[in-house]
Amino acid sequence: MKPSENGEFTVVVPVSNPRTESALLSLASALAKANDGTVTVVHIVEVPDQTPLEAGAEHVQRIDAESQTLLATVRERTETFDVPVEVKTVVSHRSFEEIFNVARRERADTVVMGWGSDRPWEAGRAERPIDELTHDLPCDFLVLDDGEFDPDRVLVPTGGGPNSDLSAEVARDLREQVGASITLLHVVDDDSSRADGEAFLAEWASDHDLADASIRVDTSGNVDSAIATAAREHSLTIIGATERGLLSRLLRGSLAYDIAAELDQSVLLAERPTSRSLRDRLFGRRRGRDE
């Protein structure tokens, strides 16, 4: 992960309900701590189209009270990581679109957002076409499905590519901050390809500073089934998007990863902007050591 243009690594967390986002705050805080960064929590309050945004001033007292509740929750959930946290409130007609606006305004490096019940942005309301919003992501996006955040045993399926790179970075941060154990999964067509799969994983692990991770090669040729089977033995699975448009597919309910809805264990979906330069990926992170 790279620091933003202002030189400080920033994790933005859009929330709709201050009382139910402890998992997102824990994840964001771990990532910020690993990268010497900060967390910006944005409480997005969606109002009906017929309500002028200026009318939000009439609800300042209520909104401020909710934000203070959020701030107290943030402080409680991030105190063990000792990272700077800022809380902001935004009133908007289009909460999904507002996530992208906030990411750009805050010069975010990573957006950590939730997906599940009772979040207004799941309706996908936006003035601009959804594909236009999600085609050029302003930063890395991590989408955590509803449920507990338990990074004790992390599964990282990989076939290579920039989104798998992002999965590796997150797993590495969780290993360093909370002691997560990591298993890498690669799927091949049949048993005759097992040795090639093991060689690929060994090289990939070495390239991504995950040489201490466990290696698992599945020879079924069925990626979805292999991930589902392995995920049940882990507490968190980090899945990199296989193509652009993760968020747009989420909105349409056509996400290929049905596993995210079927598993009891937590699933974290990761998508990286394709415009991020190779130099950013190799040299952009603010660390105390070379990577």
C-alpha positions in Angstrom: 0.0 0.0 0.0 1.2 3.5 -0.8 0.9 6.7 1.0 -1.3 9.4 -0.5 -0.1 12.5 -2.3 0.2 14.4 1.0 2.7 11.8 2.2 0.5 10.3 4.9 -1.2 6.9 4.6 -4.9 7.4 5.0 -7.6 4.8 5.6 -11.2 6.1 5.0 -14.1 4.2 6.6 -17.6 5.2 5.5 -20.2 4.2 8.0 -24.0 4.6 8.2 -24.6 3.3 11.8 -22.1 4.3 14.4 -23.1 1.4 16.7 -22.5 -1.5 14.3 -19.1 -0.9 12.6 -16.6 -2.2 15.1 -15.3 -4.8 12.6 -14.5 -2.1 10.0 -12.8 0.1 12.6 -10.6 -2.8 13.8 -9.5 -3.6 10.3 -8.9 0.0 9.3 -6.9 0.6 12.5 -4.7 -2.4 11.9 -3.9 -1.3 8.3 -3.3 2.3 9.4 -0.9 1.2 12.2 1.0 -1.1 9.9 1.6 1.8 7.5 2.2 4.6 10.0 -1.1 6.2 8.9 -4.4 7.6 10.1 -8.0 6.6 10.1 -10.7 9.0 8.8 -14.2 7.8 9.7 -17.0 9.4 7.7 -20.5 9.1 9.0 -22.6 9.4 5.8 -26.2 10.5 6.5 -28.5 10.0 3.5 -31.5 12.3 3.2 -34.4 12.0 0.7 -34.1 13.7 -2.7 -36.8 16.2 -1.8 -34.9 17.3 1.3 -32.4 20.1 0.4 -29.0 19.4 1.8 -29.0 22.7 3.5 -31.9 21.4 5.5 -29.4 19.1 7.2 -28.5 22.1 9.3 -31.9 21.6 11.0 -30.7 18.2 12.2 -27.3 19.2 13.3 -27.9 18.4 16.9 -29.0 14.8 16.1 -26.2 14.3 13.6 -23.6 15.7 16.0 -24.9 13.4 18.7 -24.6 10.4 16.4 -21.1 11.4 15.4 -20.0 11.7 19.0 -21.3 8.2 19.6 -19.3 7.1 16.7 -16.2 8.9 18.0 -16.5 7.2 21.3 -16.8 3.8 19.5 -13.8 4.6 17.4 -11.7 5.5 20.3 -12.7 2.4 22.1 -12.0 0.1 19.1 -8.7 1.8 18.1 -7.0 2.4 21.4 -5.0 -0.8 21.2 -3.5 0.3 17.9 -2.8 3.9 19.0 -3.5 5.4 15.6 -4.8 9.0 14.9 -8.5 9.0 14.2 -10.7 11.7 12.8 -14.5 11.6 12.5 -16.5 13.6 10.0 -20.2 13.8 9.2 -21.5 14.2 5.6 -25.1 14.7 4.5 -25.9 13.4 1.0 -28.6 12.4 -1.3 -26.5 9.7 -2.8 -24.6 7.7 -0.2 -22.9 5.3 -2.6 -21.6 8.1 -4.8 -20.5 10.0 -1.7 -18.1 7.2 -0.8 -16.1 8.0 -3.9 -16.3 11.8 -3.3 -15.0 11.3 0.2 -12.2 9.1 -0.9 -11.0 11.7 -3.4 -11.4 14.6 -0.9 -9.5 12.8 1.8 -6.9 11.6 -0.7 -7.5 8.1 0.7 -5.0 5.3 0.1 -7.6 2.7 1.1 -11.3 2.6 1.7 -12.6 0.0 4.1 -16.3 -0.4 3.8 -19.0 -2.8 4.9 -21.5 -4.7 2.9 -24.7 -6.3 4.3 -28.0 -5.3 5.8 -29.1 -1.8 6.7 -26.5 0.2 4.7 -28.1 2.8 2.5 -25.4 2.6 -0.2 -26.5 -1.0 -1.1 -29.3 0.5 -3.0 -26.7 1.9 -5.3 -28.3 5.4 -5.7 -26.0 7.7 -7.7 -26.4 10.5 -10.2 -23.6 9.2 -12.3 -23.8 5.7 -13.9 -22.5 3.0 -11.5 -20.0 1.7 -14.1 -18.6 5.2 -14.5 -18.1 5.5 -10.7 -16.5 2.1 -10.3 -14.4 2.0 -13.5 -11.7 4.3 -12.2 -11.3 3.6 -8.5 -9.7 6.5 -6.6 -7.8 4.1 -4.3 -7.7 0.6 -3.0 -11.1 -0.7 -1.9 -11.6 -3.4 0.8 -15.2 -4.6 1.3 -16.0 -6.6 4.4 -19.2 -8.6 4.5 -21.4 -8.4 7.6 -20.1 -10.4 10.5 -17.3 -10.5 13.0 -13.8 -9.5 12.0 -11.5 -12.4 13.1 -8.0 -12.3 11.6 -6.7 -15.2 13.5 -6.5 -17.6 10.5 -6.3 -15.8 7.2 -6.8 -17.5 3.8 -5.5 -15.8 0.7 -6.4 -17.4 -2.6 -4.2 -16.2 -5.5 -3.7 -16.7 -9.2 -1.5 -13.6 -9.4 -2.4 -10.1 -10.5 -2.7 -6.7 -8.8 -5.7 -7.6 -6.7 -3.9 -10.6 -5.3 -1.1 -8.2 -4.5 -3.5 -6.1 -2.4 -4.7 -9.3 -0.7 -1.1 -10.1 0.2 -0.4 -6.6 1.6 -3.5 -6.8 3.8 -2.6 -10.3 5.0 0.9 -9.1 5.8 -0.3 -6.2 7.7 -2.6 -8.4 9.8 0.3 -10.8 10.4 2.4 -7.9 11.7 -0.3 -6.2 13.8 -2.4 -9.0 15.2 -0.3 -12.1 14.7 -2.5 -13.6 12.0 -1.5 -17.0 10.6 -1.7 -17.1 6.8 -2.5 -19.8 4.3 -2.0 -19.3 0.6 -4.3 -21.2 -1.8 -3.8 -21.8 -5.5 -6.1 -23.9 -7.7 -4.9 -26.0 -10.6 -6.7 -28.2 -13.1 -5.6 -31.7 -12.0 -3.1 -33.6 -9.9 -0.5 -33.5 -12.7 -0.2 -29.8 -12.2 0.3 -29.9 -8.4 4.1 -29.4 -8.6 3.6 -26.4 -10.9 1.1 -25.0 -8.4 3.4 -25.5 -5.5 6.2 -23.8 -7.4 4.0 -20.9 -8.3 2.9 -20.4 -4.6 6.4 -20.7 -3.3 7.7 -18.0 -5.7 4.6 -15.8 -5.1 5.0 -16.1 -1.3 8.6 -15.1 -1.5 7.9 -12.1 -3.8 5.2 -10.9 -1.3 7.1 -11.3 1.9 4.9 -14.3 2.9 7.5 -17.0 2.8 6.3 -18.1 6.3 2.8 -18.7 5.1 1.3 -22.2 4.7 0.8 -23.4 1.1 -2.2 -25.2 -0.2 -2.7 -26.4 -3.7 -6.2 -27.6 -4.8 -6.3 -29.9 -7.8 -10.0 -29.8 -8.5 -9.9 -27.1 -11.1 -13.0 -25.5 -9.5 -11.9 -22.2 -8.0 -15.2 -21.3 -6.2 -15.5 -24.8 -4.6 -11.8 -24.8 -3.6 -12.1 -21.4 -1.9 -15.3 -22.4 -0.1 -13.8 -25.6 1.2 -10.6 -23.9 2.4 -12.4 -20.9 3.8 -14.3 -23.0 6.3 -11.1 -23.9 8.0 -10.1 -20.2 8.3 -11.6 -17.2 10.2 -11.1 -14.7 7.3 -10.7 -15.1 3.6 -9.3 -12.2 1.5 -10.4 -12.5 -2.1 -8.9 -10.2 -4.8 -11.3 -9.2 -7.6 -10.5 -11.2 -10.8 -11.5 -8.3 -13.0 -12.5 -4.7 -12.8 -15.9 -3.8 -11.5 -16.1 -5.5 -8.1 -18.3 -2.8 -6.6 -20.6 -2.5 -9.6 -21.2 -6.3 -9.5 -21.9 -6.1 -5.8 -24.6 -3.5 -6.4 -26.2 -5.6 -9.1 -26.1 -8.8 -7.0 -24.1 -10.5 -9.7 -20.9 -11.0 -7.9 -19.2 -14.2 -9.0 -18.1 -14.9 -5.5 -21.2 -16.5 -4.1 -19.0 -17.7 -1.3 -19.3 -14.3 0.3 -23.0 -14.9 1.0 -22.7 -18.6 1.8 -19.9 -18.8 4.3 -20.3 -18.2 8.1 -16.7 -17.0 8.2 -15.9 -13.5 7.2 -14.9 -12.6 3.6 -12.9 -9.5 2.6 -13.1 -8.5 -1.1 -10.2 -6.5 -2.4 -9.9 -4.4 -5.6 -7.0 -2.2 -6.6 -7.1 0.6 -9.2 -5.5 -0.6 -12.4 -3.9 2.9 -12.9 -1.6 2.5 -9.9 1.9 2.5 -11.3 4.5 -0.2 -10.8 6.7 2.3 -9.0 3.9 3.0 -6.5 3.4 -0.7 -5.9 7.1 -1.3 -5.4 8.3 1.8 -3.6 5.3 3.7 -2.3 4.7 2.1 1.1 5.9 3.9 4.2 7.7 1.3 6.1 10.8 0.9 8.2 12.2 -1.7 5.9 12.5 -2.4 2.2 9.9 -4.7 0.5 
